[in-house]
């Protein structure tokens, strides 16, 4: 029963990591392939020092995506992506500044979508990458090493004492 639970947790955490990484990987590709136009758009939205900010955003996205896919330092990678997401949401989906009801509604939808993605990232920050990740493998090896160092119940050492 425990093995089935670990398999389900491993599979769902892996899928969650890959699905979140896919969203951000497409953003990396878009930003890198259209660097100049993206920086110009960022300037119109009031992002300070847009080219520098765009380099930083691409860095956060690359590190975060790699972390999500591998499940290595998952909590840090998810935190990097959350920082990017929070800044992008603040600057580009600021529905509270839009007067036109149709445009405002579109930005509310984008804001709420980012809120949901942020919830998924917070879950990964809280619970980690799951058993099917590099983090999970390291944790398993640490548990095995710790349990190997403990004397077993009924061992000769305990009986001699």
Secondary structure, DSSP 8 states (H G I E B T S, - for coil): -HHHHHHHHHHHHHHHHHHHHHHHHHHHHHHHHTHHHHHHHHHHTT-TTHHHHHHHHHHHHHHHHHHHHHTSSHHHHHHHHHHHHHHHHHHH--GGG--SHHHHHHHHHHHHHHHHHHHHHHHHHHH-S-SSSHHHHHHHHHHHHHHHHS--TT-HHHHH-
